[in-house]
Each structure stands twice: as C-alpha cells, then as structure tokens.
Amino acid sequence: MLAGIPVGDLVFLAISLVAAGAITGLLAGVFGVGGGAVIVPILYEVFRVIGVPEDVRMPLCVGTSLAVIIPTSIRSFNAHRAKGMVDMSILKIWAVPVVLGVIAGSYIARFAPADLFKIIFVIVAIFSALRLLFASDRWQLGTEMPGKVLMTIYGGVIGVLSALMGIGGGQLSSLFMTFYGRPIHQAVATSSGLGVLISIPGALGFIYAGWPKLDVLPPLSLGYVSLIGFILFIPTSIWTAPIGARLAHRLSKRKLEVVFGLFLLLVAARFIWSLVV
C-alpha cells in the first residue's frame, strides 16, 4: 500500500496512465490539441476506480490534464511549425486575452460544482462535432479573420472555456478559425500554439483552486493536479505527438474533419452518460 491505496489500484493506475499518454500524444499531433479531450475522460475513469470522491474528481481531472498538456503542446506545436503551417500573427493577437481568460476560468473552478465542467465539455464537443461532420464549409462567419477587438474577445472566451474543460484550446480555436475560412490543416497547426499559453497558467490556477481540498484529494496531489498522473503521462505522450503531426499532414481535409468530429462525439457521449446515470 501507498498512503492508503492498494497495490493493485496503483498498478492499474500506472498502466492506464502510460497507455493513455501514448494515445494523448498521438491525438495532440493529429488534431493540434493538447490532448485534454482524451486525458479528462480517461482520468475520470481511473480516479473513479481508485475511489476519488465525486465532488473533486472532475476538477482533479481537468487540473491534471492542463499540467500534462504543457509538454505535449510544446512538442505538437514544434512539429506543426516545422511544416510551415502555423499562423503566428493570430497567436500574437490571442496571447494576452487567452491567458487572462484562463486565469478567470481557474478562479471559477475554485467555486464551481463538478457537473459544470462536464456540461461545458459536452456542449462544446457536440457543437464542434456537428459542424465538422455535417456542415463542412457551409457554417462560416466570413472569409477573412475578424478585427483585433473581436479577436481579443474570442481569445478571452477560448481561455475561459479551455480552463474549465482542461483542454489546450485547440478544439475551440480550430473551430473558430474554420468559421472564418481557414483550411482545417492550418487551423489545427495554429491551434497547437495555444496549448502552452493555456496549460501553464491553467495548471497553476487549478493548484490554487484545489488547495483547500487537499484533505479529500488522493495522495501526491498538488491542489487539483495529480502528480502521479502528470509524471506517468509525459514520456509516452511526448514520444507519440510528432507521429500524430506527421499523420495529420497526410490526411485529406475531409478525412481530418470526419475523424475529429467522431472523436468529439465519443467524448461527449461519455460525459452525458456520467451526468444522467
């Protein structure tokens, strides 16, 4: 036993997190996301099995996800930038409002009920998936990116929602960019750059948010960040992220949209199930 956790549960935790890290890195590269849409539901199941209380389980998953996203996002972004597909001008406009949005979202997390995280996850995932699967290029707000004021507002919203969902912002920013006519490959590549801007302040914010709950959190937790989850995810996720990036650039635009859409629906279905059962 380690701090009250049976050896069998620790073995299950270690194997699950190492395998999930490999899948997370692959998807981070393919979709230009930090992998949070995979990390959060997997951690939810793992923490459920080892008996983490329901009222802290979801924010612990979100905070740990944001911490894990730090290295995977850096790796994914570097791989996409090497392909010459990242639009740095968009990232420069979004940098400050995204970080401020993440700080606001992290503060909300200190007081929000656990189901709020799931509900936001489901709404954004379903909307994104429907757009990718059925609307294709017909759902557009314009053919050019909007002005700096509107871009700043969008950046703040992306930061808040990403912090509450435990994602690197790729899912939201990719959706936004395709609304304004950007090709999915460029949207995915550029969105990978938001991961670091979101994950570092987000992880620090969730450490702060979870500090008063240390007495009910599992061992080796730093606020709402599980150090076990963070350490075991990192090696395989970093290794597989460049593989995913190379795969993304081999897929056609439509195939990438369909795969991403189906993936998001799967994640949404899992959290709907947890809300109603």
Secondary structure, 3 states (H helix, E strand, C coil): CECCECHHHHHHHHHHHHHHHHHHHHHHHHHCCCCHHHHHHHHHHHHHHCCCCHHHHHHHHHHHHHHHHHHHHHHHHHHHHHCCCCCHHHHHHHHHHHHHHHHHHHHHHCCCCHHHHHHHHHHHHHHHHHHHHHHHHHCCCCCCCCCHHHHHHHHHHHHHHHHHHCCCCHHHHHHHHHHCCCCHHHHHHHHCCHHHHHHHHHHHHHHHHHHHHCCCCCCCEECCEEHHHHHHHHHHHHHHHHHHHHHHCCCCHHHHHHHHHHHHHHHHHHHHHHHHC
